Structures are given as C-alpha cells and as structure tokens.
Amino acid sequence: MDKGSSLALISQRAKEPVSSPGSSILWSAGACSTTKQLWVHLAFREVRAMAEGPRAAVAGQTKRLNSGAEVAERLEENGHQDKRLKGGADEEGAEDQGKKSPKRKIVLLMAYSGKGYHGMQRNMGSSQFKTIEDDLVSALVQSGCIPENHGEDMKKMSFQRCARTDKGVSAAGQIVSLKVRLIDDILEKINNHLPSHIRILGLKRVTGGFNSKNKCDARTYSYMLPTFAFAHKDHDVQEEVYRLDKETLDRVNKLLSCYKGTHNFHNFTSQKGPRDPSARRYIMEMYCGEPFVRENMEFAVIKVKGQSFMMHQIRKMIGLVIAIVKGYAAESILERSWGEEKVDVPKAPGLGLVLERVHFEKYNRRFGNDGLHEPLEWTEEEEKIAVFKEQYIYPTIINTEREEKSMANWLSTLPIHDFNSSAVEMQANNKNSKNSSDLEGSDGCGDDSD
C-alpha cells in the first residue's frame, strides 16, 4: 500500500462511525476532539501494520481492539455514558457500582444499654455469650456496609473499639473505627437492622491510619447509684425515703478528689504488682453531682475522667469511697492503697457504670481543621445522646436496681472485707503478677471495661 492510499484510508477512518468493541461513540455532534485524535492514531497504526505484512496486520488489529476498550474505559471515567445501555443493563450497572464502591475509614458514635450482653467485644467462635459487637457486625453486613466475610474476620475492615465495656455496662458515647462502603442513608440503614437499645448516633470520616483505641487521649465514665449507698452503717435507713444531705455529699466529693493526679492503682485491679509501671494512672477529675429523685428513689451520678483505666478500677475507686463514708474503713486507707501494701478494696456493682464519652484532643488539633476532616466532637448529637440515656440507660439502671437490689445486696457484703491485710498476704497474692498484662476488658491500653 503506497503512502497516498494510506493517508486516504486514515482520512476515511476519521469520518466513519466507530463500531469497535467496548465503545459506541459516534463521530457526531458532541464527540470530543481528543477522542477523534485517538481513533486517527489507531487507524494509522493499522495501516502501518498492513504494510508490514499479514501477521503484523493481525497483531495490529488485536491491539486496536484492546485500545478501543481502553478508550471506552477512559470515557466512562470522565462521565460519558454508553448510549447503547438500555433497561436492565442500567440496573445491572448500578448494582455493580454499589458492590464496587470504595471503602472509607470512618468512626461511628454508638449508644447502647448493656443489660443482657456480655460486654462490648465480640467473642469470635463463641455464640454462648452475646455481645454488643455481635449485633453491630450483623447490622453492618445486612445493610450492605461491609461484605459478609469482613464480618467473619473483623481485621479485614480494620475494626477497633475505643473501650471494651464489660458485662452489663452501657455506653452513651462509644466510638468504633472501621472501613465501610459509604452507601446512601447509611445511618438509617444500619439502625434498621439494630435493636432499639443499640443506636448509631453519628458518623465522621477520619484519616486512613486512624485507630479509635490508640488515638484516644482520655475517657469519661459515669456511675449512677442510689444515694442510700452513702448512709452510715450505724443508721437504720429505708432505701426509698433516704435523702443525701449536703454535708455527706461534700465529704463524698472530698474523698473522690483525692484520686485526682497520678497514683499507683495496683490495688484497684487484678494481676498488677505494686512495682508494675502500668499500674500508674492519671485521673483528671472525679466528682459526684447533685442528687435527683426517680420513681421515689434518690440517685446521684459520679463522673470520672482519666487518660485510661484498668479493669475494675472505677468500680473499686467508688467502692472504697463508699466503704469509708459508711464507716467500714478509715480515710487513711486511700493513701495506704497507693503504697506497696496489699489492700482489700471492695468492688461496687457494675450496673450503674456508663461510658459517657471519649476524647481525641491531639487528633483534633492536628486534623480537625485541615479542611479535609472534621474534629471528633459531637455537639450536634448531644440531644440524641441525652434522649437515648433517658429512654434506655437510666430506666434500665433504675428498674434493675429496684427489682434486683444490686446495690443493697452488695452493701451487705462490706462487713466481710478486711481493710488491713498483711504484707505477707500481699506478697503471696502478687508473686505471679510481675510482667502481667491487662485482663480481658482492658483493650490493651488499660481502658476500664467493667
């Protein structure tokens, strides 16, 4: 084929409708000049291949077909639609697009009532003990946020909870981080597959390397209890008519404030020796609020904020203060409990413990105002949180206390505690505690998971 014939063929190709596989773009009004240039280039390459011989022509034709598919893909990426797609093909494409939608790293703001659950963390391979995460993962799969195999292996979605709450413990501000498909109406769809006492209240995009456990600076817990727990042991009180006086409340707050700062809390958890560095924890604040009456019984809420907590630490901190106020232990027991001596610290019931919120100050300073991510603050969700607590958390605590009398039953065990255990007992109990790790529930960073 001579040069003139080749040029004529190229010119003809540029004017013809394109009918190669993978594309149906016509050389009509609206076709882009870049696309025409691509096809002219392909036609020229075919002509050159024909001039080189039959074998080269076949190879050129194959390359042309493959290049045609590439052109079609590029056009689709740029928003061009294949005009030949009709009816069912459109639906199939939409479905495939949903399946292939990219995953993004997010955090979910969770609230739940923990009654009837064996804590937050899922026990893989065990259906005997139901957890909050069992219901959450099921809802994520059913709503289409994650593939089913990610539910079976949570590492595939980079799942991490901020705090591992234990049996019966509730949360108003739990945070979990994970990768999901950002489907439309995602919160509504997840909640549709959750029981009413577990709600997802908020969602925010975070950095790809975000880990809700490791990036957490502090955690705030609350502990709701009936105020008759502070009545002196020598006073005969009726639970429903007892009211906490100001003098007793002031004493409670004075004792709670002693926990502020850094102390050795080895006596407030298990498997921790007095010289274990991880037993030292920093408490930012701890106080008891004004009492209030619900269903003829008076309650109060203790709040504590700390960098991290060990298993049972908060319940033991509160249990020891109750023992002191009731007259079972001297105030000096607090200072003694931070020393090397082994002290028998009572553990208050788990019923009233609630994870209120988690804090990400460092993350917010670095990424919260970078123009790409939002600060992990939940001001707009505060009303939803308050409503959930009033509907599910507080009624559960109050009704369970009235029916099961968990606080009253626990108070009856205080006289059997020995607050003056000997050093010999301390050495025997801690002989095997060196280099120990946190118990299940500590989440590896010491968050309280009662």
VOGU-3710 file (C-alpha; in Angstrom, 3 decimals, decimal comma):
1> mdkgsslali> 0,000/0,000/0,000  1,520/3,364/-1,019  1,678/6,458/1,105  -1,184/8,157/-0,688  -3,521/5,199/-0,190  -2,609/5,067/3,470  -3,436/8,692/4,034  -6,752/8,239/2,227  -7,622/5,306/4,491  -6,770/7,320/7,599
11> sqrakepvss> -8,970/10,162/6,399  -11,812/7,734/5,752  -11,400/6,162/9,241  -11,664/9,552/10,894  -15,029/10,183/9,195  -16,562/6,740/9,738  -18,760/5,787/12,712  -16,762/3,874/15,306  -18,000/0,355/15,903  -15,146/-1,303/17,763
21> pgssilwsag> -15,889/-3,480/20,836  -16,166/-1,578/24,120  -17,438/1,662/22,629  -20,366/3,152/20,732  -19,181/6,713/20,450  -20,225/8,284/17,143  -18,336/10,940/15,195  -21,297/13,251/15,546  -22,038/16,461/17,338  -20,738/16,271/20,885
31> acsttkqlwv> -17,840/13,876/20,270  -14,659/15,309/21,761  -11,634/16,187/19,603  -9,329/14,169/21,857  -11,324/11,034/21,111  -11,087/11,660/17,351  -7,337/12,017/17,658  -7,169/8,677/19,449  -9,062/6,893/16,663  -6,962/8,571/13,939
41> hlafrevram> -3,871/7,319/15,733  -5,310/3,784/15,895  -6,228/3,840/12,189  -2,740/4,994/11,229  -1,232/2,197/13,301  -3,459/-0,339/11,496  -2,404/0,927/8,078  1,244/0,675/9,029  0,692/-2,865/10,275  -0,980/-3,842/6,959
51> aegpraavag> 2,016/-2,516/5,075  4,317/-4,712/7,167  2,512/-7,918/6,246  -0,433/-10,158/7,173  0,992/-11,265/10,533  1,690/-7,717/11,620  -1,787/-6,700/10,434  -3,412/-9,291/12,690  -1,353/-8,107/15,656  -2,258/-4,511/14,854
61> qtkrlnsgae> -5,939/-5,377/14,702  -5,721/-7,063/18,151  -4,010/-4,028/19,620  -6,659/-1,823/18,023  -9,447/-3,804/19,690  -7,716/-3,644/23,089  -7,049/0,066/22,682  -10,712/0,555/21,821  -11,666/-0,953/25,155  -9,164/1,351/26,890
71> vaerleengh> -10,716/4,372/25,188  -14,167/3,303/26,328  -12,913/2,904/29,913  -11,357/6,364/29,847  -14,547/7,864/28,525  -16,580/6,187/31,276  -14,195/7,521/33,931  -14,789/11,002/32,510  -18,513/10,668/32,906  -19,514/9,618/29,337
81> qdkrlkggad> -22,290/7,069/29,184  -22,568/4,212/26,711  -25,616/5,159/24,604  -26,427/1,532/23,877  -27,157/0,677/27,563  -30,868/0,213/27,990  -33,288/-1,018/30,649  -31,915/-3,952/32,648  -28,341/-3,101/31,731  -28,677/0,187/33,629
91> eegaedqgkk> -29,868/-1,636/36,733  -27,053/-4,166/36,487  -24,508/-1,399/36,214  -25,907/0,396/39,255  -25,790/-2,813/41,270  -22,197/-3,493/40,233  -21,259/0,065/41,084  -22,706/-0,395/44,599  -20,728/-3,587/45,077  -17,520/-1,941/43,913
101> spkrkivllm> -17,921/1,341/45,802  -14,672/2,161/47,598  -14,344/1,680/51,345  -13,566/4,653/53,545  -12,249/4,924/57,110  -14,908/6,294/59,440  -15,867/6,424/63,093  -19,332/5,618/64,418  -20,788/7,190/67,551  -22,619/4,434/69,430
111> aysgkgyhgm> -25,029/4,364/72,366  -26,330/1,165/73,937  -27,859/-0,360/77,021  -25,587/-3,192/78,116  -28,094/-5,222/80,088  -28,287/-8,779/78,786  -24,940/-8,537/76,962  -21,561/-9,966/77,928  -19,762/-6,745/77,149  -18,841/-4,863/74,004
121> qrnmgssqfk> -16,181/-7,038/72,399  -17,177/-9,867/70,128  -16,146/-13,394/71,106  -15,281/-14,959/67,745  -16,286/-18,596/67,506  -18,494/-18,444/70,594  -22,230/-17,880/70,361  -22,801/-18,672/74,028  -22,153/-15,129/75,225  -23,884/-12,418/73,208
131> tieddlvsal> -22,059/-9,105/72,849  -22,846/-5,635/71,504  -20,484/-6,182/68,576  -22,381/-9,311/67,521  -25,440/-7,177/66,812  -23,392/-4,338/65,305  -21,493/-6,521/62,824  -24,707/-8,266/61,792  -26,301/-4,880/61,061  -23,259/-3,715/59,058
141> vqsgcipenh> -23,437/-6,811/56,851  -27,211/-6,712/56,365  -27,179/-3,008/55,471  -24,502/-3,570/52,808  -21,772/-1,524/54,508  -19,329/-4,417/54,675  -19,024/-7,770/52,869  -20,071/-10,844/54,794  -16,515/-12,175/55,015  -15,454/-8,954/56,762
151> gedmkkmsfq> -17,973/-9,725/59,453  -16,331/-13,095/59,950  -12,852/-11,550/60,117  -13,090/-8,054/61,589  -9,454/-7,270/60,821  -10,426/-7,018/57,153  -12,389/-3,859/57,918  -9,741/-2,506/60,354  -12,285/-2,594/63,186  -11,349/-1,141/66,577
161> rcartdkgvs> -13,427/-0,075/69,543  -12,316/2,744/71,831  -13,275/0,981/75,061  -14,117/-2,623/75,801  -17,051/-2,360/78,176  -17,778/-5,430/80,270  -20,919/-7,402/81,082  -23,986/-5,245/81,698  -22,177/-1,919/81,180  -23,854/0,720/78,987
171> aagqivslkv> -22,462/3,472/76,792  -23,697/6,859/75,644  -20,600/7,827/73,642  -18,744/4,734/72,488  -16,579/5,177/69,383  -15,600/2,473/66,897  -13,378/2,946/63,849  -13,637/0,823/60,705  -13,664/0,824/56,894  -17,100/0,693/55,241
181> rliddileki> -18,828/1,364/51,946  -20,374/4,794/52,243  -23,811/3,841/50,969  -26,732/6,279/50,831  -28,638/6,800/54,116  -26,017/4,719/55,867  -27,013/5,514/59,471  -30,679/4,816/58,829  -29,906/1,518/57,136  -27,602/0,336/59,918
191> nnhlpshiri> -30,089/1,308/62,633  -32,875/-0,506/60,791  -31,011/-3,747/61,475  -30,208/-2,982/65,131  -32,402/-3,460/68,212  -33,788/-0,207/69,631  -31,450/-0,310/72,652  -28,408/-0,026/70,337  -28,181/3,094/68,166  -25,640/4,652/65,828
201> lglkrvtggf> -25,986/8,377/66,514  -23,257/9,837/64,321  -20,610/9,221/61,656  -17,465/11,089/60,657  -14,702/10,475/58,098  -11,221/10,081/59,598  -7,678/9,609/58,348  -6,777/6,243/56,840  -4,489/5,321/59,718  -6,924/6,322/62,485
211> nsknkcdart> -7,302/3,848/65,370  -10,025/4,672/67,903  -8,192/2,940/70,749  -4,693/4,293/70,199  -5,731/7,839/69,277  -7,924/8,295/72,363  -6,484/10,813/74,852  -8,991/10,272/77,662  -12,257/8,613/78,608  -15,117/9,871/80,738
221> ysymlptfaf> -17,291/7,402/82,639  -20,299/7,972/84,844  -21,608/5,804/87,666  -25,239/6,131/88,681  -26,084/4,833/92,154  -28,856/5,173/94,762  -27,784/7,660/97,423  -28,643/5,319/100,313  -25,271/3,732/99,477  -23,690/6,640/101,401
231> ahkdhdvqee> -25,816/6,223/104,546  -23,680/5,434/107,614  -23,694/1,784/108,642  -24,941/2,652/112,140  -28,050/4,365/110,794  -31,129/2,326/110,030  -32,400/3,782/106,763  -35,224/2,960/104,420  -33,984/2,893/100,846  -36,836/4,802/99,234
241> vyrldketld> -37,060/7,599/101,796  -33,343/8,252/102,244  -32,109/11,623/101,017  -28,460/12,628/100,821  -27,619/15,698/102,922  -25,164/18,374/101,828  -22,587/17,514/104,495  -22,358/13,893/103,329  -22,215/14,931/99,661  -19,352/17,335/100,457
251> rvnkllscyk> -17,451/14,532/102,181  -18,012/12,211/99,229  -16,594/14,835/96,845  -13,638/15,499/99,130  -12,738/11,808/99,054  -13,287/11,493/95,300  -10,999/14,477/94,671  -8,161/12,563/96,364  -7,977/10,350/93,281  -7,009/13,272/91,031
261> gthnfhnfts> -3,473/13,157/89,720  -1,169/10,194/89,149  -1,299/7,290/91,594  -0,352/3,639/91,769  -3,668/1,800/91,387  -2,342/-1,765/91,670  -4,849/-2,384/94,498  -7,726/-1,324/92,239  -7,386/-4,089/89,649  -6,205/-7,693/89,308
271> qkgprdpsar> -2,868/-9,178/88,297  -0,936/-5,988/88,937  2,015/-5,845/91,283  2,919/-2,681/93,224  6,012/-2,135/91,059  4,288/-2,667/87,745  4,685/0,646/85,814  1,354/0,123/84,043  -0,480/0,361/87,374  0,232/4,103/87,491
281> ryimemycge> -2,733/6,008/86,066  -3,592/9,694/85,687  -7,029/10,904/86,808  -8,100/14,339/85,559  -11,311/14,790/87,532  -13,763/12,879/89,704  -16,856/14,225/91,465  -20,420/13,409/92,470  -23,243/15,583/91,118  -26,360/16,793/92,848
291> pfvrenmefa> -28,839/14,023/93,735  -32,187/13,632/91,959  -35,296/11,535/92,531  -36,604/8,923/90,087  -39,612/6,747/90,896  -39,488/7,749/94,565  -35,829/6,735/94,942  -32,953/9,206/95,108  -29,953/8,725/92,813  -26,680/10,544/92,132
301> vikvkgqsfm> -24,149/10,340/89,305  -20,384/10,177/89,845  -18,234/11,243/86,881  -14,575/10,405/86,363  -12,243/11,404/83,537  -8,857/9,791/83,087  -6,313/9,002/80,415  -7,034/5,284/80,774  -8,420/2,825/83,283  -7,617/-0,746/84,227
311> mhqirkmigl> -10,163/-3,484/84,565  -12,491/-2,860/87,558  -10,542/0,283/88,525  -13,501/2,684/88,528  -15,788/0,332/90,415  -13,103/-0,217/93,063  -12,412/3,523/93,368  -16,101/4,098/94,048  -16,389/1,022/96,270  -13,599/2,214/98,567
321> viaivkgyaa> -15,142/5,687/98,945  -18,496/4,103/99,853  -16,766/1,893/102,444  -15,126/4,964/104,010  -18,303/7,103/104,057  -20,317/4,249/105,568  -17,755/3,820/108,354  -16,216/0,476/107,411  -12,772/1,915/106,633  -10,685/4,907/107,758
331> esilerswge> -9,834/7,732/105,371  -6,157/6,774/105,665  -6,936/3,665/103,611  -6,747/5,776/100,435  -3,103/6,769/100,912  -2,236/3,250/102,020  -3,836/1,735/98,925  -1,353/3,566/96,681  1,640/2,075/98,501  3,143/-1,391/98,134
341> ekvdvpkapg> 0,933/-2,918/100,801  -1,907/-5,132/99,638  -5,296/-3,610/100,492  -8,629/-5,387/100,154  -10,562/-2,882/98,053  -14,274/-3,667/97,541  -15,693/-3,502/94,006  -19,019/-1,706/93,549  -21,680/-3,321/91,294  -21,300/-2,907/87,531
351> lglvlervhf> -24,927/-1,903/86,941  -24,510/1,868/87,132  -21,346/2,213/85,045  -21,712/4,070/81,718  -19,093/5,092/79,146  -20,084/8,724/78,654  -17,622/9,940/76,044  -14,130/9,550/74,665  -11,724/12,376/73,892  -9,413/12,957/70,909
361> ekynrrfgnd> -7,769/16,318/71,647  -4,454/15,585/69,899  -6,139/14,220/66,774  -8,479/17,217/66,634  -5,605/19,684/66,871  -3,744/18,001/64,031  -6,539/17,007/61,651  -9,743/18,629/62,886  -9,212/21,840/60,937  -7,168/20,602/57,977
371> glheplewte> -10,033/21,217/55,551  -10,435/17,502/54,846  -11,604/16,060/58,168  -13,971/17,108/60,921  -12,942/17,308/64,585  -14,185/14,318/66,572  -16,654/16,312/68,623  -20,350/15,554/68,804  -22,070/18,819/69,713  -24,858/18,272/67,196
381> eeekiavfke> -25,518/14,785/68,603  -25,769/15,875/72,262  -29,555/15,976/72,174  -29,752/12,471/70,684  -27,390/11,209/73,386  -29,488/12,760/76,149  -32,696/11,310/74,725  -31,168/7,843/74,446  -29,977/7,911/78,071  -33,415/8,941/79,268
391> qyiyptiint> -35,146/6,252/77,195  -32,848/3,272/77,649  -29,902/3,697/80,040  -31,382/5,403/83,118  -34,611/3,354/83,145  -32,583/0,135/82,903  -30,400/1,120/85,863  -33,335/2,302/87,970  -35,641/-0,634/87,243  -32,895/-3,220/87,670
401> ereeksmanw> -31,865/-1,678/90,973  -35,425/-1,736/92,242  -36,044/-5,304/91,089  -32,693/-6,955/91,759  -31,393/-4,679/94,537  -27,820/-4,993/93,302  -26,525/-2,085/95,414  -28,359/-3,151/98,556  -27,080/-6,715/98,212  -23,523/-5,527/97,636
411> lstlpihdfn> -23,624/-3,223/100,660  -24,411/-6,227/102,834  -21,028/-7,741/101,872  -18,924/-4,775/103,042  -18,534/-6,007/106,657  -16,683/-9,127/105,467  -13,910/-7,120/103,782  -10,570/-6,932/105,576  -9,083/-3,493/105,023  -5,910/-4,381/106,959
421> ssavemqann> -4,439/-7,314/105,010  -0,885/-8,185/105,980  2,240/-7,698/103,882  2,676/-11,481/103,797  -0,696/-11,821/102,076  0,275/-9,074/99,674  3,457/-10,893/98,657  1,597/-14,191/98,201  -1,092/-12,591/96,040  1,386/-10,731/93,851
431> knsknssdle> 4,067/-13,415/93,486  2,947/-14,260/89,959  1,797/-10,816/88,891  5,105/-9,451/87,564  5,179/-8,645/83,878  1,492/-9,436/83,669  -0,797/-7,990/81,035  -4,205/-6,439/81,478  -7,117/-8,811/81,852  -9,699/-9,193/79,155
441> gsdgcgddsd> -11,548/-5,936/79,021  -8,533/-3,651/79,229  -8,271/-3,490/75,422  -4,503/-3,489/75,758  -4,349/0,178/76,724  -5,976/-0,018/80,099  -9,425/1,351/79,433  -11,961/0,327/82,038  -14,314/-2,282/80,655  -16,394/-3,185/83,634
//
